[in-house]
C-alpha cells in the first residue's frame, strides 16, 4: 500500500519557509577534496525564491510578477528540469503575456530552440514567422 505524505509534508515545509529565520540548505557530499558546490549565478534571487517556494510548497502564483521575471523563471525551471513548473509557466506566458512575448521575440525564439522542452513556445514562434 502506498501512502501519500505530500500534502502534510508540503504544509510543514511551507510553514518552515514562512516562519524560519534561516531556511538555507547546504548539502555537502563526500570528503575534502571531493566536496561538490552548487552555483547558479545566472538565476536571480527573485526567481530562485519562486523555485524554492515551488519545491517547498508545490505552489506558485504568477499573477503579480513581471513578464520578464516569469520568462526568467521558465528558463531557470528548464535548467533544473522541473517539468511540471516548465509546463505551467510556459502556459501562463502563452495565455497571459503574449504581447510581452512578441515584443521580446528574439530572446524568446533563441531560448525556446535551445532544447526541446519548450515546444509550446517553439510553436508560438513558428506561428509568428509563418
N, CA, C and O atoms as a DFTB+ gen file, in Angstrom:
520 C
 N C O
     1  1       0.841      -1.175       0.000
     2  2       0.000       0.000       0.000
     3  2       0.890       1.243       0.000
     4  3       1.836       1.348       0.780
     5  1       0.569       2.169      -0.881
     6  2       1.301       3.421      -0.970
     7  2       0.569       4.494      -0.183
     8  3      -0.642       4.665      -0.318
     9  1       1.312       5.206       0.630
    10  2       0.749       6.303       1.407
    11  2       1.352       7.598       0.883
    12  3       2.572       7.725       0.779
    13  1       0.496       8.558       0.555
    14  2       0.958       9.833       0.026
    15  2       1.057      10.851       1.162
    16  3       0.046      11.223       1.757
    17  1       2.256      11.292       1.455
    18  2       2.501      12.243       2.534
    19  2       2.684      13.661       2.024
    20  3       2.930      14.566       2.820
    21  1       2.573      13.882       0.716
    22  2       2.948      15.167       0.149
    23  2       2.168      16.335       0.737
    24  3       2.757      17.378       1.021
    25  1       0.865      16.190       0.927
    26  2       0.067      17.323       1.401
    27  2       0.551      17.811       2.764
    28  3       0.751      19.011       2.954
    29  1       0.740      16.905       3.706
    30  2       1.211      17.297       5.037
    31  2       2.659      17.783       4.977
    32  3       3.008      18.781       5.609
    33  1       3.495      17.083       4.223
    34  2       4.889      17.495       4.073
    35  2       4.965      18.890       3.464
    36  3       5.734      19.732       3.927
    37  1       4.177      19.130       2.439
    38  2       4.154      20.438       1.799
    39  2       3.725      21.523       2.781
    40  3       4.303      22.610       2.805
    41  1       2.722      21.229       3.580
    42  2       2.258      22.187       4.586
    43  2       3.354      22.486       5.604
    44  3       3.579      23.642       5.961
    45  1       4.032      21.444       6.068
    46  2       5.121      21.624       7.033
    47  2       6.269      22.445       6.439
    48  3       6.802      23.341       7.093
    49  1       6.641      22.135       5.208
    50  2       7.726      22.868       4.564
    51  2       7.334      24.318       4.300
    52  3       8.165      25.220       4.408
    53  1       6.072      24.539       3.957
    54  2       5.581      25.896       3.741
    55  2       5.676      26.712       5.029
    56  3       6.094      27.869       4.991
    57  1       5.301      26.135       6.155
    58  2       5.403      26.826       7.440
    59  2       6.861      27.120       7.780
    60  3       7.182      28.201       8.275
    61  1       7.729      26.171       7.519
    62  2       9.154      26.379       7.755
    63  2       9.670      27.539       6.902
    64  3      10.423      28.383       7.386
    65  1       9.268      27.575       5.650
    66  2       9.695      28.637       4.748
    67  2       9.193      29.996       5.220
    68  3       9.935      30.978       5.168
    69  1       7.947      30.069       5.680
    70  2       7.353      31.332       6.121
    71  2       7.895      31.807       7.462
    72  3       8.100      33.006       7.652
    73  1       8.131      30.891       8.394
    74  2       8.410      31.260       9.779
    75  2       9.871      31.183      10.189
    76  3      10.237      31.687      11.250
    77  1      10.689      30.582       9.395
    78  2      12.074      30.387       9.803
    79  2      12.930      31.594       9.437
    80  3      12.771      32.185       8.369
    81  1      13.830      31.943      10.331
    82  2      14.798      32.999      10.031
    83  2      15.898      32.483       9.118
    84  3      16.513      33.255       8.383
    85  1      16.140      31.212       9.163
    86  2      17.219      30.612       8.386
    87  2      16.732      29.317       7.762
    88  3      16.615      28.296       8.440
    89  1      16.449      29.363       6.467
    90  2      15.989      28.156       5.797
    91  2      16.889      27.780       4.633
    92  3      16.496      26.991       3.775
    93  1      18.091      28.336       4.596
    94  2      19.045      27.941       3.572
    95  2      19.495      26.513       3.825
    96  3      19.567      26.068       4.970
    97  1      19.793      25.813       2.767
    98  2      20.225      24.429       2.877
    99  2      21.587      24.306       2.222
   100  3      21.793      24.752       1.093
   101  1      22.495      23.708       2.931
   102  2      23.809      23.416       2.376
   103  2      23.956      21.908       2.378
   104  3      23.832      21.260       3.417
   105  1      24.218      21.359       1.216
   106  2      24.390      19.914       1.112
   107  2      25.832      19.654       0.728
   108  3      26.296      20.101      -0.321
   109  1      26.523      18.945       1.564
   110  2      27.897      18.565       1.266
   111  2      27.951      17.052       1.160
   112  3      27.497      16.328       2.046
   113  1      28.511      16.600       0.068
   114  2      28.642      15.170      -0.165
   115  2      30.118      14.878      -0.357
   116  3      30.818      15.613      -1.054
   117  1      30.585      13.817       0.254
   118  2      31.981      13.450       0.113
   119  2      32.844      14.116       1.168
   120  3      32.354      14.790       2.075
   121  1      34.131      13.910       1.021
   122  2      35.085      14.489       1.949
   123  2      36.082      15.324       1.159
   124  3      36.250      15.141      -0.047
   125  1      36.736      16.238       1.856
   126  2      37.734      17.090       1.219
   127  2      38.763      16.191       0.560
   128  3      39.201      15.255       1.229
   129  1      39.177      16.365      -0.624
   130  2      38.937      17.479      -1.533
   131  2      37.797      17.219      -2.526
   132  3      37.686      17.929      -3.525
   133  1      36.965      16.235      -2.274
   134  2      35.924      15.860      -3.233
   135  2      34.552      16.432      -2.902
   136  3      33.542      15.791      -3.193
   137  1      34.484      17.611      -2.308
   138  2      33.210      18.241      -1.970
   139  2      32.684      18.968      -3.210
   140  3      33.438      19.649      -3.906
   141  1      31.413      18.820      -3.471
   142  2      30.766      19.474      -4.606
   143  2      30.039      20.733      -4.141
   144  3      29.436      20.739      -3.068
   145  1      30.091      21.790      -4.934
   146  2      29.387      23.041      -4.624
   147  2      28.373      23.324      -5.723
   148  3      28.619      23.043      -6.896
   149  1      27.249      23.876      -5.340
   150  2      26.199      24.241      -6.290
   151  2      26.241      25.745      -6.502
   152  3      26.101      26.510      -5.548
   153  1      26.431      26.177      -7.743
   154  2      26.435      27.601      -8.076
   155  2      25.595      27.798      -9.329
   156  3      25.719      27.049     -10.298
   157  1      24.753      28.799      -9.300
   158  2      23.907      29.128     -10.444
   159  2      23.819      30.653     -10.550
   160  3      22.768      31.224     -10.260
   161  1      24.894      31.319     -10.958
   162  2      24.928      32.781     -10.944
   163  2      23.996      33.446     -11.956
   164  3      23.704      34.635     -11.828
   165  1      23.528      32.708     -12.950
   166  2      22.655      33.305     -13.962
   167  2      21.190      33.368     -13.537
   168  3      20.355      33.865     -14.293
   169  1      20.865      32.878     -12.350
   170  2      19.490      32.906     -11.850
   171  2      19.394      33.968     -10.756
   172  3      20.168      33.962      -9.799
   173  1      18.437      34.875     -10.913
   174  2      18.271      35.953      -9.933
   175  2      17.718      35.409      -8.615
   176  3      17.135      34.326      -8.570
   177  1      17.910      36.168      -7.565
   178  2      17.382      35.804      -6.247
   179  2      15.863      35.690      -6.304
   180  3      15.283      34.767      -5.732
   181  1      15.220      36.630      -6.996
   182  2      13.754      36.611      -7.092
   183  2      13.258      35.307      -7.718
   184  3      12.321      34.689      -7.213
   185  1      13.883      34.897      -8.809
   186  2      13.482      33.659      -9.484
   187  2      13.803      32.450      -8.615
   188  3      12.995      31.526      -8.515
   189  1      14.969      32.449      -7.989
   190  2      15.331      31.306      -7.150
   191  2      14.367      31.169      -5.973
   192  3      14.027      30.053      -5.580
   193  1      13.925      32.290      -5.411
   194  2      12.946      32.225      -4.316
   195  2      11.621      31.626      -4.779
   196  3      10.982      30.889      -4.029
   197  1      11.203      31.932      -6.000
   198  2       9.981      31.331      -6.544
   199  2      10.165      29.824      -6.688
   200  3       9.265      29.051      -6.361
   201  1      11.325      29.411      -7.175
   202  2      11.601      27.979      -7.341
   203  2      11.641      27.279      -5.989
   204  3      11.106      26.179      -5.846
   205  1      12.266      27.903      -4.997
   206  2      12.304      27.317      -3.650
   207  2      10.894      27.164      -3.099
   208  3      10.567      26.134      -2.508
   209  1      10.052      28.181      -3.286
   210  2       8.667      28.078      -2.814
   211  2       7.942      26.940      -3.529
   212  3       7.180      26.203      -2.904
   213  1       8.173      26.795      -4.822
   214  2       7.574      25.690      -5.580
   215  2       8.033      24.344      -5.012
   216  3       7.222      23.437      -4.818
   217  1       9.318      24.222      -4.750
   218  2       9.848      22.960      -4.223
   219  2       9.309      22.679      -2.825
   220  3       8.914      21.552      -2.530
   221  1       9.288      23.691      -1.965
   222  2       8.818      23.510      -0.593
   223  2       7.310      23.310      -0.516
   224  3       6.831      22.456       0.230
   225  1       6.559      24.100      -1.288
   226  2       5.102      24.173      -1.104
   227  2       4.298      23.536      -2.226
   228  3       3.121      23.224      -2.046
   229  1       4.917      23.343      -3.372
   230  2       4.193      22.795      -4.503
   231  2       3.226      23.779      -5.123
   232  3       2.295      23.375      -5.820
   233  1       3.429      25.080      -4.879
   234  2       2.526      26.079      -5.456
   235  2       3.282      27.366      -5.757
   236  3       4.276      27.695      -5.110
   237  1       2.781      28.079      -6.756
   238  2       3.305      29.400      -7.086
   239  2       2.157      30.255      -7.596
   240  3       1.126      29.733      -8.021
   241  1       2.335      31.558      -7.553
   242  2       1.372      32.498      -8.118
   243  2       2.135      33.450      -9.025
   244  3       3.082      34.107      -8.593
   245  1       1.719      33.521     -10.276
   246  2       2.426      34.346     -11.255
   247  2       1.695      35.640     -11.596
   248  3       2.224      36.463     -12.343
   249  1       0.507      35.832     -11.071
   250  2      -0.342      36.949     -11.469
   251  2       0.292      38.324     -11.267
   252  3       0.104      39.203     -12.107
   253  1       1.017      38.532     -10.211
   254  2       1.573      39.853      -9.908
   255  2       3.074      39.946     -10.159
   256  3       3.765      40.758      -9.543
   257  1       3.569      39.118     -11.058
   258  2       5.002      39.087     -11.351
   259  2       5.229      39.614     -12.764
   260  3       4.481      39.292     -13.687
   261  1       6.263      40.424     -12.919
   262  2       6.631      40.999     -14.206
   263  2       6.906      39.889     -15.223
   264  3       7.472      38.853     -14.875
   265  1       6.508      40.105     -16.470
   266  2       6.663      39.100     -17.524
   267  2       8.118      38.687     -17.725
   268  3       8.392      37.517     -17.991
   269  1       9.049      39.622     -17.604
   270  2      10.461      39.265     -17.791
   271  2      10.945      38.329     -16.688
   272  3      11.777      37.457     -16.939
   273  1      10.437      38.497     -15.478
   274  2      10.784      37.595     -14.372
   275  2      10.154      36.223     -14.609
   276  3      10.778      35.196     -14.341
   277  1       8.933      36.207     -15.107
   278  2       8.269      34.932     -15.407
   279  2       9.041      34.188     -16.491
   280  3       9.210      32.971     -16.416
   281  1       9.505      34.918     -17.494
   282  2      10.295      34.280     -18.548
   283  2      11.606      33.736     -17.983
   284  3      12.027      32.633     -18.329
   285  1      12.241      34.508     -17.121
   286  2      13.471      34.046     -16.460
   287  2      13.185      32.799     -15.623
   288  3      14.007      31.884     -15.565
   289  1      12.026      32.766     -14.979
   290  2      11.609      31.586     -14.216
   291  2      11.474      30.378     -15.132
   292  3      11.869      29.272     -14.762
   293  1      10.924      30.576     -16.315
   294  2      10.798      29.482     -17.279
   295  2      12.167      28.944     -17.666
   296  3      12.365      27.730     -17.713
   297  1      13.102      29.827     -17.941
   298  2      14.454      29.410     -18.328
   299  2      15.132      28.660     -17.181
   300  3      15.762      27.626     -17.403
   301  1      15.006      29.176     -15.964
   302  2      15.606      28.513     -14.798
   303  2      14.942      27.159     -14.545
   304  3      15.626      26.184     -14.233
   305  1      13.630      27.094     -14.674
   306  2      12.908      25.830     -14.491
   307  2      13.380      24.802     -15.503
   308  3      13.496      23.615     -15.196
   309  1      13.649      25.266     -16.704
   310  2      14.160      24.379     -17.743
   311  2      15.570      23.892     -17.399
   312  3      15.891      22.722     -17.613
   313  1      16.404      24.774     -16.874
   314  2      17.758      24.369     -16.473
   315  2      17.720      23.301     -15.386
   316  3      18.527      22.371     -15.388
   317  1      16.773      23.442     -14.454
   318  2      16.639      22.475     -13.362
   319  2      15.792      21.266     -13.751
   320  3      15.648      20.327     -12.969
   321  1      15.232      21.293     -14.961
   322  2      14.383      20.203     -15.468
   323  2      13.162      19.960     -14.585
   324  3      12.796      18.817     -14.311
   325  1      12.539      21.047     -14.147
   326  2      11.320      20.978     -13.337
   327  2      10.127      20.957     -14.292
   328  3       9.492      21.983     -14.537
   329  1       9.834      19.769     -14.826
   330  2       8.881      19.604     -15.925
   331  2       7.507      20.203     -15.635
   332  3       6.944      20.901     -16.479
   333  1       6.973      19.938     -14.466
   334  2       5.650      20.451     -14.114
   335  2       5.647      21.981     -14.101
   336  3       4.709      22.613     -14.586
   337  1       6.686      22.555     -13.553
   338  2       6.801      24.012     -13.499
   339  2       7.009      24.595     -14.899
   340  3       6.452      25.644     -15.222
   341  1       7.797      23.927     -15.718
   342  2       8.008      24.365     -17.101
   343  2       6.666      24.473     -17.822
   344  3       6.370      25.490     -18.450
   345  1       5.866      23.428     -17.727
   346  2       4.565      23.409     -18.416
   347  2       3.660      24.530     -17.921
   348  3       3.016      25.214     -18.716
   349  1       3.615      24.714     -16.612
   350  2       2.742      25.739     -16.041
   351  2       3.181      27.145     -16.457
   352  3       2.357      27.953     -16.887
   353  1       4.456      27.432     -16.330
   354  2       4.963      28.774     -16.636
   355  2       4.833      29.061     -18.133
   356  3       4.448      30.162     -18.527
   357  1       5.148      28.084     -18.949
   358  2       5.019      28.241     -20.396
   359  2       3.562      28.539     -20.774
   360  3       3.296      29.439     -21.570
   361  1       2.635      27.790     -20.209
   362  2       1.206      28.018     -20.474
   363  2       0.772      29.400     -20.002
   364  3       0.033      30.097     -20.697
   365  1       1.235      29.792     -18.817
   366  2       0.874      31.106     -18.283
   367  2       1.348      32.220     -19.216
   368  3       0.597      33.150     -19.509
   369  1       2.581      32.124     -19.675
   370  2       3.105      33.136     -20.590
   371  2       2.284      33.197     -21.879
   372  3       1.946      34.280     -22.356
   373  1       1.969      32.039     -22.431
   374  2       1.237      31.997     -23.697
   375  2      -0.212      32.453     -23.557
   376  3      -0.793      32.972     -24.510
   377  1      -0.787      32.267     -22.399
   378  2      -2.180      32.664     -22.179
   379  2      -2.321      34.110     -21.700
   380  3      -3.348      34.745     -21.942
   381  1      -1.293      34.635     -21.020
   382  2      -1.430      35.940     -20.372
   383  2      -0.419      37.004     -20.784
   384  3      -0.634      38.187     -20.521
   385  1       0.658      36.614     -21.413
   386  2       1.740      37.572     -21.693
   387  2       2.183      37.538     -23.157
   388  3       3.365      37.715     -23.451
   389  1       1.240      37.312     -24.076
   390  2       1.621      37.210     -25.487
   391  2       2.207      38.508     -26.035
   392  3       3.100      38.474     -26.881
   393  1       1.717      39.641     -25.565
   394  2       2.277      40.909     -26.062
   395  2       3.744      41.040     -25.653
   396  3       4.563      41.508     -26.444
   397  1       4.083      40.634     -24.432
   398  2       5.480      40.674     -23.996
   399  2       6.313      39.702     -24.830
   400  3       7.429      40.028     -25.236
   401  1       5.776      38.513     -25.084
   402  2       6.497      37.522     -25.886
   403  2       6.787      38.066     -27.287
   404  3       7.871      37.845     -27.828
   405  1       5.827      38.771     -27.867
   406  2       6.022      39.352     -29.203
   407  2       7.059      40.482     -29.172
   408  3       7.895      40.584     -30.070
   409  1       7.002      41.321     -28.149
   410  2       7.960      42.426     -28.028
   411  2       9.387      41.933     -27.805
   412  3      10.347      42.617     -28.159
   413  1       9.520      40.762     -27.225
   414  2      10.830      40.180     -26.918
   415  2      11.066      38.930     -27.755
   416  3      11.659      37.957     -27.291
   417  1      10.592      38.973     -28.995
   418  2      10.581      37.791     -29.854
   419  2      11.959      37.155     -30.016
   420  3      12.087      35.935     -29.913
   421  1      12.977      37.951     -30.267
   422  2      14.318      37.402     -30.492
   423  2      14.791      36.590     -29.289
   424  3      15.292      35.475     -29.430
   425  1      14.626      37.162     -28.129
   426  2      15.023      36.484     -26.877
   427  2      14.219      35.199     -26.675
   428  3      14.776      34.160     -26.320
   429  1      12.914      35.277     -26.901
   430  2      12.025      34.124     -26.734
   431  2      12.390      33.036     -27.740
   432  3      12.472      31.859     -27.390
   433  1      12.605      33.434     -28.976
   434  2      12.948      32.483     -30.036
   435  2      14.235      31.729     -29.698
   436  3      14.279      30.501     -29.765
   437  1      15.280      32.473     -29.336
   438  2      16.563      31.844     -29.024
   439  2      16.444      30.876     -27.854
   440  3      16.970      29.765     -27.912
   441  1      15.764      31.284     -26.806
   442  2      15.627      30.429     -25.621
   443  2      14.787      29.195     -25.916
   444  3      15.093      28.105     -25.431
   445  1      13.738      29.357     -26.703
   446  2      12.826      28.233     -26.930
   447  2      13.442      27.139     -27.787
   448  3      13.044      25.978     -27.689
   449  1      14.409      27.494     -28.627
   450  2      15.002      26.492     -29.507
   451  2      16.347      25.960     -29.010
   452  3      17.041      25.262     -29.750
   453  1      16.723      26.277     -27.771
   454  2      17.962      25.719     -27.211
   455  2      17.839      24.216     -26.989
   456  3      18.807      23.478     -27.167
   457  1      16.654      23.766     -26.601
   458  2      16.375      22.335     -26.496
   459  2      14.886      22.124     -26.737
   460  3      14.167      23.078     -27.035
   461  1      14.425      20.906     -26.614
   462  2      13.038      20.602     -26.976
   463  2      12.058      20.605     -25.815
   464  3      10.964      20.058     -25.950
   465  1      12.402      21.190     -24.692
   466  2      11.480      21.229     -23.555
   467  2      10.442      22.336     -23.668
   468  3       9.455      22.333     -22.933
   469  1      10.648      23.275     -24.571
   470  2       9.749      24.428     -24.683
   471  2       8.995      24.396     -26.016
   472  3       8.977      25.378     -26.758
   473  1       8.385      23.270     -26.296
   474  2       7.720      23.062     -27.587
   475  2       6.576      24.043     -27.839
   476  3       6.378      24.479     -28.973
   477  1       5.824      24.394     -26.798
   478  2       4.720      25.337     -26.990
   479  2       5.243      26.714     -27.394
   480  3       4.650      27.379     -28.244
   481  1       6.342      27.140     -26.794
   482  2       6.950      28.416     -27.193
   483  2       7.531      28.323     -28.601
   484  3       7.462      29.279     -29.373
   485  1       8.101      27.173     -28.930
   486  2       8.606      26.971     -30.283
   487  2       7.473      27.130     -31.300
   488  3       7.640      27.772     -32.337
   489  1       6.324      26.539     -30.988
   490  2       5.172      26.639     -31.888
   491  2       4.687      28.086     -31.994
   492  3       4.340      28.552     -33.079
   493  1       4.667      28.785     -30.869
   494  2       4.293      30.204     -30.854
   495  2       5.203      30.994     -31.796
   496  3       4.728      31.797     -32.599
   497  1       6.497      30.763     -31.695
   498  2       7.469      31.460     -32.546
   499  2       7.287      31.074     -34.014
   500  3       7.341      31.930     -34.897
   501  1       7.076      29.798     -34.266
   502  2       6.877      29.333     -35.642
   503  2       5.639      29.976     -36.256
   504  3       5.642      30.321     -37.437
   505  1       4.591      30.138     -35.473
   506  2       3.363      30.767     -35.972
   507  2       3.582      32.238     -36.320
   508  3       2.981      32.750     -37.264
   509  1       4.432      32.911     -35.567
   510  2       4.730      34.318     -35.863
   511  2       5.528      34.427     -37.159
   512  3       5.277      35.310     -37.980
   513  1       6.476      33.538     -37.333
   514  2       7.328      33.568     -38.525
   515  2       6.528      33.217     -39.779
   516  3       6.756      33.784     -40.848
   517  1       5.594      32.283     -39.643
   518  2       4.832      31.795     -40.819
   519  2       3.904      32.813     -41.402
   520  3       3.215      32.531     -42.382
